[in-house]
Amino acid sequence: MPVKIVHAADFHLDSAFGALSGEQAKLRRREGRELMERLSNYVNQQNADLVLLAGDLFDGETTYRETIEQLRDALGSMCARVFIAPGNHDFYSAGSPYATLAWPENVHIFKSGAIERVELRSLSCAVYGAAFTAAAQEQSLLEGFRAPEDGLTHLMVLHGDMSAAEARYSPLRKEQIERSNLDYLALGHTHLHDGFHKAGKTTYAYAGCPEGRGFDELGDKGILCGTVEPGKAELRFVPFARRRYEILCVDVTGKNPADALRSSLPESTARDLYRVIFTGETDERGIDLKALEERFAPDFFRLELRDRTRIKQDVWARSGEDSLRGLFLRELRAKYEAAAEESERTKIEQAVRFGLAALDGRDL
């Protein structure tokens, strides 16, 4: 009989959201707390048997008591067994919320770096997990593990790093997963769901984070839901984020920047956070970012505008003039043509724009 599960991770509750205004950051933290109630409702609507939470539920030690209690209450209202594998941000310790708060009976928190097995005969499955007990875990928590051949469905929830960029966060290798004999490995740590993978008989996946927190966490964010049985896991990605972070590149070559931006936007952006990067060529005046921001900001939860345009090459046409303008352009053109790096040419283009604006008595 398949076991129905919900797999989620990396909530990072009470994140600072330092790039937002104070009011916006406060709202985003409140939405993070509301996430747990939404998740509870979803779990119950789906009639899930198990909820696997793969760590970093809290962002750090500065978690508000209110947040912890809301998490506890939301988990307790789930009509499912809940298993938590603490990660590097919410590692298990004597002073952590996992140790100092009384958690509901349906919630099981893994408390040590040794793999623990919880057998659920009513579901014909066994759930395994382990915890970070410090902010770093240089040894793989999965090393040497293999589930027995006992006819049960074998699931594990774990925080760990498949990228192996650095051995600080329980570095995991595909060979370890292949040897594990698990049916499904629910992972946390990486904030991107990049699909479902297979190693031997084991299906494994990162759920990613359910809410983006910056422009390094773009697009749809969510959770995973589906069924697992011996040798078979069928899950799907479920978008769950209230707001999306998006980066949009807008080419303004030969176009009015406002028109180019408007035509590039989707139908609705009011709930989302956008970074718009203007590219292409502009005249010596460049783009008035301040005016564009005042015009378009009300259409977004947050809008950032960045100018990455190049100055049109015909700006140098007047460098041959016998005038202060011509002299200015000749000197900068020589530097532009001698520049070895693109970053240096970009700085010179900016100098051209500001210099010509000063000569013409224009604001820029």
C-alpha positions as CSV (number, residue, x, y, z in Angstrom):
1,M,0.0,0.0,0.0
2,P,1.5,3.4,-1.0
3,V,2.3,5.9,1.7
4,K,1.2,9.5,0.9
5,I,3.8,12.1,1.9
6,V,4.4,15.8,1.8
7,H,8.1,16.8,1.7
8,A,9.1,20.4,2.5
9,A,12.2,22.2,3.8
10,D,14.1,25.4,4.3
11,F,11.4,27.7,5.6
12,H,13.9,30.0,7.2
13,L,11.2,31.4,9.5
14,D,12.0,34.9,10.8
15,S,14.5,35.8,8.2
16,A,15.7,39.3,8.4
17,F,14.8,40.4,4.8
18,G,17.4,43.1,5.1
19,A,16.9,44.3,1.5
20,L,13.3,45.3,2.1
21,S,11.8,48.2,4.0
22,G,11.0,47.7,7.6
23,E,7.3,47.3,6.9
24,Q,7.8,45.0,4.0
25,A,10.2,42.8,6.0
26,K,7.7,42.6,8.9
27,L,5.0,41.5,6.4
28,R,7.2,38.9,4.9
29,R,8.0,37.4,8.3
30,R,4.3,37.3,9.1
31,E,3.6,35.6,5.8
32,G,6.3,33.1,6.8
33,R,4.4,32.2,9.9
34,E,1.2,32.0,8.0
35,L,2.9,29.5,5.7
36,M,2.7,26.8,8.4
37,E,-1.1,27.1,8.7
38,R,-1.4,27.0,4.9
39,L,0.8,23.9,4.9
40,S,-1.3,22.2,7.6
41,N,-4.5,22.8,5.6
42,Y,-2.9,21.4,2.5
43,V,-1.6,18.3,4.3
44,N,-5.1,17.6,5.7
45,Q,-6.8,18.3,2.4
46,Q,-4.5,15.8,0.7
47,N,-5.0,13.2,3.4
48,A,-1.3,12.8,3.7
49,D,0.1,10.0,6.0
50,L,3.5,11.6,6.6
51,V,5.1,15.0,6.5
52,L,8.9,15.1,6.0
53,L,10.5,18.4,7.0
54,A,14.2,18.4,6.0
55,G,15.6,21.1,8.2
56,D,16.3,24.8,8.3
57,L,12.8,25.5,9.4
58,F,14.2,28.5,11.4
59,D,16.6,31.0,10.0
60,G,18.7,31.1,13.2
61,E,18.8,31.6,16.9
62,T,16.8,34.8,16.9
63,T,13.5,33.1,16.1
64,Y,10.6,34.7,17.9
65,R,8.7,32.7,20.5
66,E,5.5,33.5,18.6
67,T,6.9,31.9,15.5
68,I,8.0,28.7,17.3
69,E,4.5,28.4,18.9
70,Q,2.7,28.9,15.6
71,L,4.9,26.2,14.0
72,R,4.2,23.9,16.9
73,D,0.4,24.5,16.7
74,A,0.3,24.1,12.9
75,L,2.2,20.8,13.0
76,G,-0.1,19.6,15.8
77,S,-3.1,20.3,13.7
78,M,-1.9,18.0,10.9
79,C,-3.7,14.7,10.6
80,A,-0.4,13.1,9.8
81,R,2.8,12.0,11.4
82,V,5.5,14.7,11.1
83,F,9.2,14.0,11.0
84,I,11.8,16.8,11.4
85,A,15.5,16.5,10.6
86,P,17.2,19.7,11.9
87,G,19.7,21.4,9.6
88,N,22.6,23.8,9.9
89,H,20.4,26.9,10.6
90,D,18.1,25.1,13.1
91,F,20.5,22.5,14.5
92,Y,19.5,20.4,17.5
93,S,21.0,21.5,20.8
94,A,20.0,21.7,24.5
95,G,19.0,25.3,23.9
96,S,17.2,24.9,20.6
97,P,13.4,25.3,20.3
98,Y,13.3,21.6,19.4
99,A,14.6,20.8,22.9
100,T,13.0,23.5,25.0
101,L,9.4,23.4,23.7
102,A,6.9,20.6,24.2
103,W,6.0,19.3,20.7
104,P,2.7,17.5,19.8
105,E,2.6,13.7,19.9
106,N,2.4,13.5,16.1
107,V,5.7,15.3,15.7
108,H,9.0,13.3,15.8
109,I,12.3,15.3,15.9
110,F,15.5,13.6,15.1
111,K,18.0,14.6,17.8
112,S,21.5,13.2,16.9
113,G,23.9,12.7,14.1
114,A,23.3,8.9,14.2
115,I,20.6,7.6,11.9
116,E,17.4,6.7,13.8
117,R,14.7,4.4,12.6
118,V,11.0,4.9,13.4
119,E,8.8,2.0,12.3
120,L,5.2,2.6,11.4
121,R,3.6,-0.8,11.1
122,S,0.2,0.6,10.4
123,L,1.6,2.2,7.2
124,S,4.0,-0.7,6.5
125,C,6.9,1.8,6.4
126,A,10.0,2.9,8.3
127,V,11.1,6.5,8.5
128,Y,14.8,7.3,9.1
129,G,16.5,10.6,9.9
130,A,19.3,12.3,11.7
131,A,20.0,15.9,12.9
132,F,22.7,18.5,12.6
133,T,23.9,19.1,16.2
134,A,26.0,22.1,15.3
135,A,26.1,24.7,12.5
136,A,28.5,22.5,10.6
137,Q,28.4,18.8,9.9
138,E,31.6,17.8,8.0
139,Q,30.9,14.1,7.9
140,S,28.1,12.7,5.8
141,L,25.1,11.7,7.9
142,L,24.3,9.0,5.3
143,E,27.7,7.4,5.4
144,G,27.5,3.6,5.8
145,F,23.7,3.5,6.0
146,R,21.7,0.7,4.3
147,A,18.0,-0.1,5.0
148,P,17.2,-3.7,5.6
149,E,15.3,-6.0,3.2
150,D,12.2,-6.3,5.4
151,G,9.3,-5.7,3.1
152,L,8.6,-2.2,4.4
153,T,8.6,1.1,2.5
154,H,11.8,2.9,3.5
155,L,11.9,6.7,3.7
156,M,14.5,9.1,5.0
157,V,14.4,12.8,5.8
158,L,17.8,14.5,5.9
159,H,19.5,17.9,5.6
160,G,22.7,17.7,3.4
161,D,24.6,19.0,0.5
162,M,24.8,17.1,-2.8
163,S,26.9,19.8,-4.5
164,A,29.9,18.9,-2.4
165,A,31.2,22.4,-2.9
166,E,32.5,22.3,0.6
167,A,32.4,19.6,3.3
168,R,30.5,21.6,5.9
169,Y,26.9,20.6,5.5
170,S,26.8,16.8,5.5
171,P,28.3,16.2,2.0
172,L,26.2,13.6,0.2
173,R,27.3,11.4,-2.7
174,K,25.2,9.6,-5.2
175,E,27.0,6.3,-4.4
176,Q,25.8,6.6,-0.7
177,I,22.2,7.1,-1.9
178,E,22.5,4.2,-4.2
179,R,23.7,1.9,-1.4
180,S,21.1,3.1,1.0
181,N,18.3,0.8,-0.2
182,L,15.8,3.6,0.5
183,D,12.7,4.1,-1.5
184,Y,12.7,7.8,-1.1
185,L,15.2,10.3,0.4
186,A,13.7,13.7,1.3
187,L,16.4,16.3,1.2
188,G,16.8,19.9,2.5
189,H,19.5,22.5,2.2
190,T,19.5,23.5,-1.5
191,H,16.8,26.1,-2.1
192,L,16.0,24.9,-5.6
193,H,13.8,22.0,-6.6
194,D,15.7,20.6,-9.6
195,G,13.5,17.6,-10.3
196,F,13.4,14.0,-9.0
197,H,16.5,11.9,-9.3
198,K,17.3,8.2,-9.1
199,A,20.3,6.3,-7.6
200,G,19.8,2.6,-7.7
201,K,16.3,2.0,-6.4
202,T,16.2,5.2,-4.5
203,T,14.3,8.3,-5.7
204,Y,15.7,11.5,-4.1
205,A,14.9,15.2,-4.3
206,Y,15.3,18.6,-2.8
207,A,12.0,20.3,-2.2
208,G,13.6,23.7,-2.4
209,C,12.3,26.5,-0.2
210,P,8.5,27.3,-0.1
211,E,9.1,31.0,-0.2
212,G,12.0,32.9,-1.9
213,R,13.9,35.4,0.1
214,G,16.0,37.2,-2.5
215,F,17.0,37.5,-6.1
216,D,19.1,34.4,-5.8
217,E,15.9,32.4,-5.3
218,L,13.8,33.1,-8.4
219,G,10.5,31.8,-9.7
220,D,8.1,29.3,-8.4
221,K,8.9,27.9,-4.9
222,G,7.0,25.2,-3.2
223,I,6.7,21.7,-1.7
224,L,6.5,18.1,-2.9
225,C,3.6,15.7,-2.6
226,G,3.0,12.2,-3.7
227,T,3.2,8.5,-2.9
228,V,6.0,6.1,-2.1
229,E,6.0,2.3,-2.0
230,P,8.8,-0.3,-2.3
231,G,10.9,0.6,-5.4
232,K,8.6,3.3,-6.5
233,A,8.1,7.0,-5.7
234,E,5.6,9.2,-7.6
235,L,5.7,12.9,-6.4
236,R,5.0,16.2,-7.9
237,F,6.1,19.8,-7.3
238,V,3.4,22.0,-5.8
239,P,3.9,25.8,-6.1
240,F,3.3,27.3,-2.6
241,A,4.9,30.7,-2.5
242,R,2.9,33.8,-1.8
243,R,5.3,36.0,-3.7
244,R,7.9,35.4,-6.4
245,Y,11.3,37.0,-7.0
246,E,12.0,37.6,-10.7
247,I,14.8,39.2,-12.7
248,L,13.7,40.7,-16.0
249,C,16.1,41.9,-18.7
250,V,14.6,44.6,-20.9
251,D,16.3,45.7,-24.2
252,V,15.7,49.4,-24.8
253,T,17.6,49.7,-28.1
254,G,15.6,52.1,-30.3
255,K,12.7,52.1,-27.7
256,N,11.2,54.3,-25.1
257,P,12.3,52.6,-21.8
258,A,8.9,52.9,-20.2
259,D,7.2,51.3,-23.2
260,A,9.8,48.6,-23.4
261,L,9.3,47.8,-19.7
262,R,5.5,47.8,-19.9
263,S,5.5,45.5,-22.9
264,S,7.8,43.0,-21.2
265,L,5.8,42.6,-18.0
266,P,3.4,39.8,-17.3
267,E,-0.3,40.6,-16.7
268,S,0.1,40.8,-12.9
269,T,3.1,41.7,-10.8
270,A,1.4,43.3,-7.7
271,R,2.4,40.5,-5.3
272,D,5.9,40.0,-6.6
273,L,9.4,41.4,-6.3
274,Y,11.2,42.3,-9.5
275,R,14.6,43.4,-10.5
276,V,14.5,44.9,-13.9
277,I,17.8,45.2,-15.8
278,F,17.8,47.5,-18.8
279,T,20.1,46.5,-21.6
280,G,20.9,47.6,-25.1
281,E,21.9,51.0,-26.4
282,T,20.7,54.4,-25.3
283,D,21.7,58.0,-26.3
284,E,24.0,60.1,-24.2
285,R,21.1,60.9,-21.7
286,G,20.8,57.2,-20.6
287,I,17.8,56.1,-18.6
288,D,16.0,58.1,-15.9
289,L,15.7,55.3,-13.4
290,K,14.2,57.5,-10.7
291,A,11.3,58.6,-12.9
292,L,10.7,55.0,-14.0
293,E,10.7,53.7,-10.5
294,E,8.2,56.4,-9.4
295,R,6.0,55.5,-12.3
296,F,6.1,51.7,-12.0
297,A,6.8,50.9,-8.3
298,P,3.1,50.9,-7.3
299,D,2.6,47.9,-9.7
300,F,4.9,45.7,-7.6
301,F,5.4,44.6,-4.1
302,R,9.0,45.7,-4.6
303,L,10.8,47.0,-7.7
304,E,14.5,47.4,-8.3
305,L,15.8,49.0,-11.5
306,R,19.3,48.7,-12.9
307,D,20.9,50.3,-15.9
308,R,23.2,48.0,-17.9
309,T,22.8,49.8,-21.2
310,R,25.6,50.9,-23.5
311,I,26.0,54.3,-25.0
312,K,25.4,54.5,-28.7
313,Q,28.6,54.6,-30.8
314,D,27.4,57.7,-32.6
315,V,28.0,59.7,-29.4
316,W,31.6,59.9,-30.6
317,A,30.6,61.6,-33.8
318,R,31.2,65.1,-32.4
319,S,34.7,64.3,-31.1
320,G,36.2,66.0,-34.1
321,E,34.6,69.4,-33.2
322,D,36.9,72.3,-32.3
323,S,35.1,72.9,-29.0
324,L,35.1,72.0,-25.4
325,R,32.7,69.2,-26.1
326,G,34.9,67.8,-28.9
327,L,38.0,68.0,-26.7
328,F,36.1,66.1,-23.9
329,L,34.9,63.4,-26.3
330,R,38.4,63.0,-27.9
331,E,40.1,62.4,-24.6
332,L,37.5,59.9,-23.4
333,R,37.3,58.1,-26.7
334,A,41.1,57.5,-26.6
335,K,40.7,56.0,-23.1
336,Y,37.6,54.0,-24.2
337,E,39.5,52.4,-27.2
338,A,42.5,51.7,-25.0
339,A,40.5,50.0,-22.2
340,A,41.3,46.4,-21.8
341,E,38.2,45.4,-19.6
342,E,34.5,45.8,-20.3
343,S,34.1,47.2,-16.8
344,E,36.5,49.9,-17.6
345,R,34.7,50.8,-20.8
346,T,31.4,50.9,-18.8
347,K,32.9,53.5,-16.4
348,I,34.1,55.6,-19.3
349,E,30.6,55.5,-20.8
350,Q,29.2,56.7,-17.5
351,A,31.8,59.5,-17.5
352,V,30.7,60.5,-21.0
353,R,27.1,60.7,-19.9
354,F,27.7,62.8,-16.8
355,G,30.3,65.0,-18.6
356,L,27.9,65.8,-21.5
357,A,25.1,66.4,-19.1
358,A,27.3,68.9,-17.2
359,L,28.3,70.6,-20.5
360,D,24.6,70.9,-21.6
361,G,23.4,72.0,-18.1
362,R,21.2,68.9,-17.8
363,D,20.3,66.9,-14.8
364,L,21.1,63.2,-15.0
